[in-house]
């Protein structure tokens, strides 16, 4: 792992980002409403206290479910290239992006692995769904429209609460609910 940068969003919390090289992009999934998953990041800046992915992080990544998950985020810098290579060998089924970590974390503005993965999917389309709390998804409307012209596409926004005081306690790294609702409208 190579230490890339440190972002300080809150004087009490710190997130470090590490560039990692992905060996694979697509993960085979069984017994779900999709066949493949894709996560451009490991760990999540959003720091949602109720996130189910924390348990996976502890079990398979040997990190604690608390601070390790949101204070150390790994950016899979080559994930789009790996995805493109994997998609050349036709994959049947559907893809879900953002199943274990949000694909539109703030660092997406710098590295853009999610956007680059969407561009690969435009070239090698398969039915795709995205789950996010990040309003940065609106940046990719142009690519999403192209993908939607070629295959089924769904974008799901997670807005579990609109009370900003509660959100600061339960989802401290997310954009305010109003920003997410505005992005949803777009």
C-alpha positions as a Python dict, from the first residue, in 0.01 Angstrom:
ca = {
    (1, 'X'): (0, 0, 0),
    (2, 'X'): (120, 347, -81),
    (3, 'X'): (2, 636, 131),
    (4, 'X'): (-156, 884, -108),
    (5, 'X'): (-311, 1162, 91),
    (6, 'X'): (-480, 1247, 415),
    (7, 'X'): (-809, 1435, 415),
    (8, 'X'): (-916, 1610, 730),
    (9, 'X'): (-1287, 1683, 712),
    (10, 'X'): (-1347, 1698, 1085),
    (11, 'X'): (-1089, 1792, 1351),
    (12, 'X'): (-1176, 1474, 1543),
    (13, 'X'): (-1170, 1233, 1247),
    (14, 'X'): (-911, 1158, 982),
    (15, 'X'): (-929, 943, 672),
    (16, 'X'): (-620, 816, 496),
    (17, 'X'): (-640, 701, 135),
    (18, 'X'): (-419, 428, -3),
    (19, 'X'): (-373, 335, -366),
    (20, 'X'): (-402, -37, -425),
    (21, 'X'): (-377, -245, -740),
    (22, 'X'): (-684, -460, -803),
    (23, 'X'): (-636, -817, -924),
    (24, 'X'): (-1002, -847, -1022),
    (25, 'X'): (-1295, -612, -1060),
    (26, 'X'): (-1605, -829, -1077),
    (27, 'X'): (-1713, -1043, -784),
    (28, 'X'): (-1949, -1336, -848),
    (29, 'X'): (-2261, -1309, -629),
    (30, 'X'): (-2517, -1576, -548),
    (31, 'X'): (-2866, -1561, -400),
    (32, 'X'): (-2910, -1189, -465),
    (33, 'X'): (-3099, -988, -726),
    (34, 'X'): (-2778, -946, -928),
    (35, 'X'): (-2499, -1176, -1047),
    (36, 'X'): (-2190, -958, -1012),
    (37, 'X'): (-2074, -681, -781),
    (38, 'X'): (-1816, -408, -829),
    (39, 'X'): (-1662, -188, -561),
    (40, 'X'): (-1402, 71, -668),
    (41, 'X'): (-1307, 129, -303),
    (42, 'X'): (-1247, -75, 9),
    (43, 'X'): (-1361, 106, 321),
    (44, 'X'): (-1586, 410, 324),
    (45, 'X'): (-1546, 774, 424),
    (46, 'X'): (-1920, 808, 490),
    (47, 'X'): (-1881, 641, 832),
    (48, 'X'): (-2243, 525, 859),
    (49, 'X'): (-2275, 363, 1200),
    (50, 'X'): (-2529, 105, 1075),
    (51, 'X'): (-2337, -6, 763),
    (52, 'X'): (-2365, -380, 702),
    (53, 'X'): (-2033, -384, 513),
    (54, 'X'): (-1841, -329, 837),
    (55, 'X'): (-1897, -693, 932),
    (56, 'X'): (-1752, -809, 598),
    (57, 'X'): (-1455, -579, 656),
    (58, 'X'): (-1390, -742, 993),
    (59, 'X'): (-1440, -1101, 877),
    (60, 'X'): (-1256, -1103, 545),
    (61, 'X'): (-1020, -810, 569),
    (62, 'X'): (-914, -864, 932),
    (63, 'X'): (-982, -504, 1028),
    (64, 'X'): (-1203, -376, 1307),
    (65, 'X'): (-1560, -277, 1231),
    (66, 'X'): (-1512, 70, 1376),
    (67, 'X'): (-1241, 312, 1282),
    (68, 'X'): (-1054, 91, 1032),
    (69, 'X'): (-1350, 88, 796),
    (70, 'X'): (-1381, 465, 763),
    (71, 'X'): (-1034, 593, 855),
    (72, 'X'): (-842, 384, 602),
    (73, 'X'): (-995, 378, 253),
    (74, 'X'): (-827, 188, -27),
    (75, 'X'): (-866, 326, -379),
    (76, 'X'): (-850, 52, -644),
    (77, 'X'): (-664, 272, -894),
    (78, 'X'): (-663, 24, -1185),
    (79, 'X'): (-1013, -119, -1133),
    (80, 'X'): (-1153, 26, -1457),
    (81, 'X'): (-875, -130, -1667),
    (82, 'X'): (-927, -465, -1495),
    (83, 'X'): (-1303, -435, -1543),
    (84, 'X'): (-1260, -361, -1914),
    (85, 'X'): (-1041, -672, -1951),
    (86, 'X'): (-1293, -887, -1763),
    (87, 'X'): (-1587, -751, -1965),
    (88, 'X'): (-1418, -846, -2292),
    (89, 'X'): (-1490, -1205, -2188),
    (90, 'X'): (-1867, -1167, -2205),
    (91, 'X'): (-2032, -1182, -1862),
    (92, 'X'): (-2392, -1293, -1836),
    (93, 'X'): (-2621, -1149, -1573),
    (94, 'X'): (-2644, -813, -1404),
    (95, 'X'): (-2404, -595, -1210),
    (96, 'X'): (-2447, -401, -886),
    (97, 'X'): (-2203, -118, -812),
    (98, 'X'): (-2162, -4, -454),
    (99, 'X'): (-2266, -313, -261),
    (100, 'X'): (-1991, -305, 3),
    (101, 'X'): (-1878, 57, -14),
    (102, 'X'): (-2019, 373, -169),
    (103, 'X'): (-1890, 430, -524),
    (104, 'X'): (-1932, 809, -488),
    (105, 'X'): (-1721, 889, -184),
    (106, 'X'): (-1563, 1237, -185),
    (107, 'X'): (-1226, 1101, -309),
    (108, 'X'): (-1405, 996, -632),
    (109, 'X'): (-1366, 1358, -741),
    (110, 'X'): (-990, 1306, -753),
    (111, 'X'): (-942, 944, -867),
    (112, 'X'): (-1261, 880, -1071),
    (113, 'X'): (-1256, 497, -1070),
    (114, 'X'): (-1636, 481, -1066),
    (115, 'X'): (-1669, 706, -1370),
    (116, 'X'): (-1401, 511, -1555),
    (117, 'X'): (-1582, 184, -1473),
    (118, 'X'): (-1906, 330, -1611),
    (119, 'X'): (-1721, 427, -1931),
    (120, 'X'): (-1602, 65, -1962),
    (121, 'X'): (-1962, -51, -1919),
    (122, 'X'): (-2072, 177, -2202),
    (123, 'X'): (-1826, -12, -2426),
    (124, 'X'): (-1922, -354, -2283),
    (125, 'X'): (-2278, -308, -2151),
    (126, 'X'): (-2451, -528, -1901),
    (127, 'X'): (-2759, -449, -1687),
    (128, 'X'): (-2630, -230, -1403),
    (129, 'X'): (-2753, -83, -1077),
    (130, 'X'): (-2578, 168, -853),
    (131, 'X'): (-2642, 239, -485),
    (132, 'X'): (-2504, 565, -344),
    (133, 'X'): (-2540, 841, -88),
    (134, 'X'): (-2306, 1061, -290),
    (135, 'X'): (-2447, 1353, -490),
    (136, 'X'): (-2130, 1339, -702),
    (137, 'X'): (-2320, 1087, -917),
    (138, 'X'): (-2467, 1385, -1106),
    (139, 'X'): (-2121, 1450, -1251),
    (140, 'X'): (-2162, 1123, -1444),
    (141, 'X'): (-2508, 1188, -1590),
    (142, 'X'): (-2359, 1199, -1939),
    (143, 'X'): (-2205, 851, -1906),
    (144, 'X'): (-2511, 715, -1726),
    (145, 'X'): (-2733, 828, -2015),
    (146, 'X'): (-2508, 650, -2265),
    (147, 'X'): (-2515, 332, -2057),
    (148, 'X'): (-2893, 357, -2016),
    (149, 'X'): (-2931, 370, -2396),
    (150, 'X'): (-2751, 35, -2425),
    (151, 'X'): (-2884, -164, -2129),
    (152, 'X'): (-3099, -151, -1817),
    (153, 'X'): (-2968, 96, -1561),
    (154, 'X'): (-3097, 187, -1214),
    (155, 'X'): (-2949, 441, -975),
    (156, 'X'): (-3062, 413, -614),
    (157, 'X'): (-3007, 688, -358),
    (158, 'X'): (-2989, 608, 9),
    (159, 'X'): (-3155, 883, 213),
    (160, 'X'): (-3259, 706, 533),
    (161, 'X'): (-3336, 1028, 719),
    (162, 'X'): (-3383, 1397, 638),
    (163, 'X'): (-3322, 1527, 992),
    (164, 'X'): (-2974, 1679, 965),
    (165, 'X'): (-2898, 1640, 1338),
    (166, 'X'): (-2963, 1266, 1318),
    (167, 'X'): (-2766, 1237, 994),
    (168, 'X'): (-2460, 1400, 1156),
    (169, 'X'): (-2473, 1129, 1424),
    (170, 'X'): (-2550, 826, 1206),
    (171, 'X'): (-2392, 916, 866),
    (172, 'X'): (-2130, 1176, 961),
    (173, 'X'): (-1931, 1157, 635),
    (174, 'X'): (-2225, 1186, 396),
    (175, 'X'): (-2358, 1487, 214),
    (176, 'X'): (-2656, 1657, 379),
    (177, 'X'): (-2992, 1497, 290),
    (178, 'X'): (-3103, 1800, 89),
    (179, 'X'): (-2802, 1765, -142),
    (180, 'X'): (-2882, 1397, -196),
    (181, 'X'): (-3249, 1474, -270),
    (182, 'X'): (-3142, 1746, -516),
    (183, 'X'): (-2913, 1494, -690),
    (184, 'X'): (-3197, 1242, -701),
    (185, 'X'): (-3420, 1501, -869),
    (186, 'X'): (-3155, 1556, -1137),
}
